[in-house]
């Protein structure tokens, strides 16, 4: 029997424990799995079973009605600085789906507050309670104790050398799926440090999909969830920026919790929670396997589709729009100038049908003014009135914070930015071969695929040429039919122009990594932590020399993603032909410099 659709757990027919620990430990499936693991590890069967049982008890969670009511009060107090905004029609659809399906909510992780905003809201709106998967970093007294009795399973990170732990986690996840429990976790595996969606983590998703296929759970649906904050808690933003600059992550404990809670007393706007179109997991896996894909490819395709749907669901906030304007100008602006800069973006969003958070009118002067004042209150912007007009500018050492908000909308502008560079390539091609634009777009898609989630090649082509059609009046999506004269006109007059805002910070970070890779000597042993520290030091110098457009590129997370791209291209090892690898590293520098020159041309023509 499915759980009743109630907001009070005392009325639920099966609040239950996770997932019936005694039954799980006694099951033939668990005994067989531990026996096989013991054989693989060359260990005693009873020792492995006892170790796995200990991990399962460590992760055990349940829904306690009394604790849930207390948790709701705690959650409401923690998010007291926000109004939670949801779409009632989406919630009605979810309630209907919840009656006969297992709902797996996969969300974008922007704040520690996510677990206090989403799960209690779902139950309050009549959706069956979820078991949530959270990092073990938050498993400290009293928070961890209360969370476990509210259905939160605390999962350790970095378990690559803990095969028995992974077996225990797989067993718990499998039982939750077969029991039809709703689940929720972040597909990113951790909070964003840059403001955009991070690459997916595959571990939990792999365990869930394996259980769905094994149980033939055709009623399991993934629900993509976007969580957007008008402004993040100041303490959390400070942590994000310091970690991006290379400082060690501070451990969470009671003192941290008290300081964090104290910082939540101010008014911070709204939390926008939006739900994407459900994905029937069993059917989607079957369709991907029918394409002849291997297990790893099936999982990657599913994860990327989920992330793409989260991005498509994520609205543009007024905060993001204002930060786009402020970072693009890189100087103080009057209110009229900010409005004039935001207006083309607002028109573009309207033309493309992209959602705006809270359905705010970005062309409304009062909306922009209110957002500016809120950003001043939180210290992101400064305000100065020494003449006839008040001016606003990005505060000292606040570029990275403003970029976090700007990057929450970067997915909306990504294809537009690539289309701008494609148009420029078409115009600059002497022989008029417009396929140069398509080749430029494909090269950028390949370069940036570790930072952004692109649609499949055919869908990407449609998105790209739709953008070109808007900009240059192309009558067809086929690149051979783009009007070169129309493209030249757009380059001279068109707005909004976003390549320098969207792509430049990432290309600058990639350029630092490419430079430092090229500096590696043949006898150097590659140490990733040391390499990233060196990139941070070099980027600081480049920022002082104005070799980078903004300090926001001084980000350990950006350098880490650039390193993934370099590793994918085989540029990290010195063990092969050193001269050949050195040439390929140099070729990457040339490629990046060409992109930077094109971005600079677009920005110069715009100004």
C-alpha positions in Angstrom: 0.0 0.0 0.0 1.4 3.4 -1.0 1.7 6.1 1.6 -1.2 8.4 2.2 -1.0 11.9 0.8 -0.8 13.8 4.1 1.3 16.7 5.4 1.3 15.2 8.9 3.4 12.1 9.3 1.2 10.8 12.2 -1.5 10.1 9.6 0.8 8.2 7.2 0.1 4.5 6.9 3.8 3.6 6.5 6.2 6.1 7.9 8.5 3.2 8.7 12.2 2.8 9.2 14.9 2.6 6.5 14.4 0.1 5.1 13.7 -2.6 7.8 17.3 -3.1 8.9 16.8 -6.6 10.5 15.0 -7.9 7.4 17.7 -6.5 5.2 20.6 -8.0 7.2 18.8 -11.3 7.2 18.0 -11.4 3.5 19.5 -13.9 1.1 20.5 -11.1 -1.2 22.6 -9.4 1.5 24.3 -12.7 2.6 25.1 -13.5 -1.0 26.5 -10.0 -1.7 28.8 -10.1 1.4 29.9 -13.6 0.6 31.0 -12.6 -2.9 32.7 -9.5 -1.5 34.6 -11.5 1.1 35.8 -13.9 -1.7 36.9 -10.9 -3.8 38.8 -9.3 -0.9 40.2 -12.6 0.4 38.6 -12.0 3.8 36.5 -13.9 6.2 32.8 -14.0 5.3 31.6 -13.2 8.8 34.0 -10.2 9.2 32.8 -8.7 5.9 29.1 -9.2 6.8 29.7 -7.7 10.3 31.5 -4.7 8.8 28.7 -4.1 6.2 26.0 -4.5 8.9 27.8 -1.8 10.9 27.7 0.6 8.0 24.1 -0.1 7.4 23.2 0.6 11.0 25.3 3.8 10.7 23.2 4.9 7.7 19.8 3.8 9.1 17.1 6.5 9.1 13.4 6.6 9.7 10.5 9.0 9.7 9.5 9.8 13.2 6.3 11.8 13.4 7.3 13.7 16.6 10.8 14.5 15.2 9.3 15.5 11.9 7.1 18.2 13.5 10.1 19.5 15.4 12.2 19.4 12.2 9.6 21.4 10.4 9.8 24.1 13.1 13.6 24.1 12.9 13.4 24.3 9.1 10.9 27.2 9.1 13.2 29.1 11.5 16.3 28.6 9.4 14.6 29.8 6.2 12.8 32.6 8.0 14.6 35.2 5.9 13.0 33.8 2.7 9.6 33.2 1.1 9.4 29.9 -0.6 7.9 30.2 -4.0 6.5 27.2 -6.0 4.1 26.6 -8.8 0.9 25.1 -7.5 0.0 23.5 -10.8 3.4 21.7 -10.7 2.6 20.5 -7.2 -0.8 19.2 -8.2 0.8 17.1 -10.9 3.4 15.8 -8.4 0.6 14.8 -6.0 -1.1 12.9 -8.7 2.1 11.1 -9.7 2.9 10.4 -6.1 -0.2 8.3 -5.8 1.1 5.4 -8.0 4.8 6.1 -8.6 8.1 6.3 -6.8 9.4 9.9 -7.1 13.1 10.5 -7.2 13.8 14.2 -6.7 17.3 15.2 -8.1 18.1 18.8 -7.4 20.6 21.5 -8.0 22.5 22.1 -4.7 23.1 25.8 -4.0 22.9 26.0 -0.2 22.9 24.1 3.0 19.3 25.3 3.3 18.2 23.1 0.4 17.3 20.2 2.7 15.4 22.6 5.0 13.5 24.2 2.1 12.5 21.3 -0.2 11.6 18.1 1.7 9.5 19.8 4.4 7.7 21.8 1.7 6.9 18.7 -0.3 5.3 17.0 2.7 3.4 20.2 3.6 2.0 20.2 0.1 0.7 16.6 0.4 3.5 14.6 -1.2 4.8 11.4 0.5 7.9 12.0 2.6 11.3 11.3 1.0 14.4 9.6 2.2 17.2 12.1 1.6 20.8 11.3 0.9 23.1 13.9 2.4 26.9 14.2 3.1 28.2 12.8 6.3 29.8 16.1 7.0 26.5 17.2 8.5 26.2 14.1 10.7 27.0 15.7 14.1 25.0 16.0 17.2 22.3 17.2 17.5 21.7 17.9 13.8 22.6 14.5 12.6 20.5 12.7 15.2 17.4 14.7 14.2 18.1 14.4 10.5 18.2 10.6 10.7 14.8 10.5 12.4 13.5 12.8 9.6 14.6 10.3 6.9 18.0 11.7 6.1 20.7 9.1 5.3 24.2 10.4 5.8 26.6 9.1 3.2 30.4 9.3 3.5 32.4 10.8 0.7 35.5 9.5 -0.9 34.8 5.8 -0.4 36.9 4.6 -3.3 39.0 2.4 -1.0 36.0 1.2 1.1 34.4 -1.5 -1.0 32.4 -2.9 1.9 30.9 0.5 2.6 29.8 0.8 -1.0 28.2 -2.6 -0.8 26.3 -1.5 2.3 25.2 1.7 0.6 24.1 -0.2 -2.5 22.1 -2.6 -0.3 20.2 0.3 1.5 19.5 2.2 -1.7 18.3 -1.0 -3.4 15.9 -1.8 -0.6 14.5 1.8 -0.6 13.8 1.5 -4.3 12.2 -1.9 -4.1 10.0 -0.6 -1.2 8.8 2.3 -3.3 10.1 5.0 -1.1 10.5 8.5 -2.5 14.1 9.8 -2.6 15.8 13.1 -2.8 19.5 14.1 -3.2 21.7 16.5 -5.2 22.9 15.0 -8.5 26.0 17.3 -8.1 27.1 15.7 -4.9 28.0 19.0 -3.4 27.2 22.7 -3.3 28.1 24.8 -6.3 31.1 27.0 -5.8 30.6 29.0 -9.0 26.9 29.5 -9.2 26.3 27.1 -12.2 25.3 23.5 -12.1 28.3 21.2 -11.3 29.1 18.0 -13.1 26.9 15.0 -11.9 28.1 12.4 -9.5 27.3 8.9 -10.6 27.5 6.7 -7.5 24.1 7.0 -6.0 22.4 7.3 -9.4 24.1 4.0 -10.5 22.8 2.2 -7.4 19.3 3.5 -7.9 19.2 2.6 -11.6 20.6 -0.8 -11.0 17.9 -1.4 -8.4 15.2 -0.1 -10.7 16.3 -2.4 -13.5 16.6 -5.4 -11.2 13.2 -4.9 -9.7 11.6 -3.9 -13.0 10.3 -0.8 -11.2 8.5 0.8 -14.2 6.8 3.4 -11.9 10.1 5.1 -10.8 10.2 8.7 -12.0 13.1 11.1 -11.8 11.9 14.6 -11.0 14.5 17.3 -11.9 14.4 20.1 -9.3 15.8 23.6 -9.6 16.3 25.6 -6.4 17.1 29.3 -6.8 17.8 31.8 -4.1 17.4 35.6 -4.7 20.5 35.9 -2.4 22.4 33.3 -0.6 23.3 33.6 3.1 26.3 35.9 3.5 28.3 33.4 5.6 27.8 30.7 2.9 28.8 33.0 0.1 32.0 33.9 2.0 32.8 30.2 2.4 32.2 29.5 -1.3 34.5 32.3 -2.4 37.2 31.4 0.0 37.1 27.7 -1.0 37.3 28.8 -4.7 40.4 30.8 -3.8 42.0 27.7 -2.5 41.4 27.9 1.3 40.6 24.6 2.9 36.9 23.8 3.6 36.2 24.3 7.3 34.5 21.3 9.0 30.9 21.6 10.0 30.2 21.3 13.7 27.9 22.8 16.4 29.9 26.1 16.4 29.6 26.3 12.6 25.8 25.6 12.8 25.3 28.4 15.4 27.3 30.9 13.3 25.5 29.9 10.2 22.0 30.2 11.9 22.9 33.7 13.2 23.6 34.8 9.7 20.1 33.9 8.5 18.3 36.6 10.5 18.2 39.2 7.7 15.7 39.3 4.9 17.2 37.6 1.8 14.2 37.5 -0.6 12.7 34.3 -2.0 13.6 30.7 -2.6 12.3 29.6 -6.0 11.6 25.9 -6.3 10.7 24.6 -9.8 10.2 21.1 -11.1 11.1 19.8 -14.6 9.4 17.2 -16.7 9.5 13.7 -15.1 11.8 11.0 -16.6 10.5 7.4 -16.5 13.7 5.8 -15.5 13.1 2.2 -16.5 11.9 3.1 -20.0 14.7 5.6 -20.5 17.3 3.1 -19.6 15.8 0.5 -21.9 15.8 3.1 -24.8 19.5 4.0 -24.2 20.5 0.3 -24.1 18.6 -0.2 -27.3 21.1 2.3 -28.9 23.8 -0.2 -28.1 25.4 1.9 -25.3 27.5 0.3 -22.6 26.6 0.6 -18.9 28.8 3.6 -18.3 27.5 5.4 -21.3 23.9 4.7 -20.3 24.4 6.2 -16.9 26.3 9.2 -18.3 23.6 9.9 -20.8 20.8 9.7 -18.2 22.7 12.0 -15.8 23.4 14.6 -18.5 19.7 14.5 -19.5 18.7 15.1 -15.9 21.2 18.0 -15.6 20.0 19.5 -18.9 16.4 19.4 -17.6 17.4 21.0 -14.3 19.0 23.8 -16.3 15.9 24.2 -18.6 13.8 24.5 -15.4 16.1 27.0 -13.7 14.7 30.6 -14.0 16.7 33.8 -14.3 16.5 35.9 -11.2 16.5 39.7 -11.0 19.7 39.3 -8.9 21.4 37.4 -11.8 20.2 39.9 -14.4 21.6 42.9 -12.4 24.9 41.1 -11.8 25.2 40.4 -15.6 24.9 44.1 -16.1 27.4 45.1 -13.4 30.0 42.6 -14.3 29.6 43.4 -18.0 30.2 47.1 -17.4 33.0 46.6 -14.9 32.4 50.1 -13.6 29.9 52.0 -11.5 26.5 52.6 -13.2 23.6 54.8 -12.6 20.1 53.3 -12.3 19.3 54.4 -15.8 22.5 52.7 -17.1 21.7 49.5 -15.2 18.1 49.4 -16.6 19.4 50.1 -20.1 21.9 47.2 -19.8 19.3 44.8 -18.4 16.6 45.7 -20.9 18.1 43.8 -24.0 18.5 40.7 -21.8 14.9 41.0 -20.7 13.8 41.2 -24.3 15.9 38.2 -25.2 14.5 36.1 -22.4 11.0 37.0 -23.5 11.7 36.1 -27.1 13.2 32.7 -26.1 10.5 31.9 -23.6 13.0 31.5 -20.7 11.3 31.7 -17.2 12.1 34.7 -14.9 12.0 33.9 -11.2 8.8 35.0 -9.6 7.7 36.3 -13.0 9.5 39.5 -12.2 9.5 42.3 -14.8 13.1 42.9 -15.5 12.2 46.0 -17.5 10.6 47.6 -14.4 12.7 50.3 -13.0 11.4 49.6 -9.4 12.4 45.9 -9.7 15.9 46.8 -10.8 16.3 49.5 -8.0 15.0 47.1 -5.4 17.5 44.4 -6.5 20.4 46.9 -6.5 19.5 48.0 -2.9 19.3 44.3 -1.8 22.8 43.6 -3.2 24.1 46.7 -1.4 22.6 45.5 1.9 24.4 42.2 1.5 27.7 43.8 0.6 28.0 42.6 -3.0 27.5 46.1 -4.5 28.5 49.5 -3.2 26.5 52.7 -3.6 27.9 56.2 -3.9 26.0 59.5 -4.2 28.5 62.3 -4.7 26.8 64.1 -7.6 23.5 64.4 -9.3 23.0 60.6 -9.7 23.6 57.7 -7.4 25.9 55.1 -8.8 26.3 51.4 -8.0 29.4 49.3 -8.5 30.8 45.8 -7.6 32.3 45.9 -4.1 35.9 45.4 -3.3 36.7 41.6 -3.5 33.1 40.9 -4.5 33.6 40.1 -8.2 33.5 36.3 -7.4 30.3 36.7 -5.4 28.6 38.7 -8.1 29.8 36.0 -10.6 28.1 33.3 -8.5 24.8 35.1 -9.0 25.5 35.8 -12.7 26.5 32.2 -13.3 23.1 31.0 -12.0 21.8 32.3 -15.4 24.8 31.4 -17.5 23.0 28.3 -18.9 20.4 30.5 -20.5 23.0 32.5 -22.4 25.5 29.8 -23.3 24.2 28.9 -26.7 23.7 32.6 -27.5 27.4 33.2 -26.6 28.6 30.4 -28.9 26.3 31.7 -31.7 27.9 35.1 -31.4 31.4 33.6 -32.0 30.0 31.5 -34.8 28.6 34.6 -36.5 32.0 36.3 -36.1 33.7 33.3 -37.7 31.3 33.4 -40.6 31.9 37.1 -41.2 35.7 36.8 -41.0 35.9 33.8 -43.4 37.3 35.3 -46.7 35.8 32.6 -49.0 32.3 33.0 -47.5 32.2 29.3 -46.4 29.6 29.6 -43.6 30.3 26.1 -42.4 33.1 27.8 -40.5 30.5 29.0 -38.0 29.3 25.4 -37.4 32.8 24.2 -36.9 33.5 27.0 -34.5 30.4 26.1 -32.5 31.4 22.4 -32.4 35.0 23.2 -31.3 33.6 25.4 -28.4 31.1 22.7 -27.4 34.0 20.2 -27.2 36.2 22.6 -25.3 33.6 23.5 -22.7 31.8 20.2 -22.3 33.3 19.6 -18.8 31.9 22.9 -17.6 28.5 23.0 -19.2 25.7 20.6 -20.1 25.0 20.6 -23.8 22.1 19.0 -25.6 22.8 16.2 -28.1 24.5 17.1 -31.3 21.3 17.4 -33.4 19.4 19.3 -30.7 22.4 21.6 -30.1 22.4 22.3 -33.9 18.8 23.3 -33.7 19.4 25.5 -30.6 22.4 27.2 -32.3 20.8 28.0 -35.6 17.7 29.2 -33.8 19.9 31.7 -32.1 21.6 32.6 -35.4 18.1 33.1 -36.9 17.2 35.6 -34.2 20.5 37.5 -34.5 21.1 37.5 -38.3 17.6 36.8 -39.7 18.6 33.4 -41.1 15.8 31.8 -43.0 17.1 28.3 -42.3 18.9 26.4 -39.5 21.4 25.1 -42.1 24.7 26.9 -41.7 25.2 27.2 -45.4 22.3 29.6 -45.7 23.3 32.2 -43.1 23.2 35.7 -44.7 26.6 37.1 -44.3 25.4 40.7 -44.7 22.8 40.2 -42.0 25.5 38.7 -39.7 27.7 41.8 -40.3 24.8 44.0 -39.4 24.2 42.2 -36.1 27.9 42.4 -35.2 27.7 46.1 -35.7 24.4 46.8 -33.9 23.0 43.6 -32.2 22.1 43.2 -28.6 22.4 41.6 -26.1 26.0 40.6 -26.6 27.1 38.1 -24.0 30.1 36.1 -25.1 32.5 38.2 -23.0 30.2 37.7 -20.0 29.5 34.0 -20.3 32.6 32.6 -21.8 35.5 34.9 -21.0 35.9 34.0 -17.3 36.1 30.2 -18.1 38.4 30.7 -21.1 40.7 32.9 -19.0 40.9 30.1 -16.3 41.5 27.5 -19.0 44.3 29.7 -20.4 46.1 29.7 -17.0 45.9 26.0 -16.8 47.2 25.6 -20.4 50.1 27.9 -19.6 51.1 26.0 -16.5 50.8 22.7 -18.3 53.2 24.0 -21.0 55.6 25.0 -18.3 55.9 21.4 -17.0 59.3 19.9 -17.6 60.0 16.4 -18.9 61.1 15.2 -15.4 58.3 16.9 -13.4 56.0 14.6 -11.5 52.5 15.9 -11.8 50.9 16.6 -8.5 47.3 17.9 -8.9 47.0 19.8 -5.6 50.4 21.6 -6.1 49.5 22.3 -9.7 46.2 23.9 -8.7 47.9 26.0 -6.1 50.4 27.2 -8.7 47.5 28.1 -11.0 45.9 30.2 -8.2 49.2 32.1 -7.7 49.7 32.7 -11.4 46.1 33.8 -11.9 46.5 36.4 -9.1 49.5 37.8 -10.9 47.7 37.8 -14.2 44.7 39.6 -12.6 47.1 42.3 -11.3 48.6 42.6 -14.8 45.1 42.7 -16.3 45.9 39.7 -18.4 42.6 38.3 -17.2 39.3 40.2 -17.6 38.2 39.6 -14.0 39.2 38.2 -10.7 36.4 35.7 -10.9 38.7 33.5 -13.0 40.9 33.0 -9.9 38.9 29.9 -9.0 40.3 26.6 -7.9 37.0 25.0 -9.1 37.4 26.5 -12.6 41.0 25.3 -12.8 39.9 21.8 -11.7 37.4 21.6 -14.5 40.0 22.9 -17.0 42.3 20.1 -15.8 39.6 17.6 -16.6 39.5 18.9 -20.1 43.3 18.7 -20.3 43.3 15.1 -18.9 40.6 14.1 -21.5 43.0 15.4 -24.2 45.9 13.4 -22.8 47.9 16.5 -21.8 48.9 15.6 -18.3 51.3 12.8 -18.7 55.0 13.3 -19.4 55.7 9.6 -19.8 54.8 9.5 -23.5 56.7 11.4 -26.3 57.4 14.7 -24.5 57.9 16.7 -27.7 54.6 15.5 -29.0 52.7 16.3 -25.8 54.5 19.7 -25.6 53.3 20.5 -29.1 49.7 19.6 -28.2 49.9 21.7 -25.0 51.1 24.6 -27.2 48.2 23.9 -29.6 45.7 24.3 -26.7 47.2 27.7 -25.9 46.8 28.7 -29.5 43.2 27.5 -29.6 42.4 29.4 -26.4 44.1 32.6 -27.6 42.1 32.5 -30.8 38.8 32.2 -28.7 40.0 35.1 -26.5 40.8 37.3 -29.5 37.3 36.7 -30.9 35.7 37.5 -27.6 37.7 40.7 -27.3 36.6 41.7 -30.9 32.9 41.2 -30.0 33.3 43.1 -26.7 35.2 46.0 -28.4 32.6 46.3 -31.2 29.8 46.3 -28.5 31.4 49.1 -26.6 
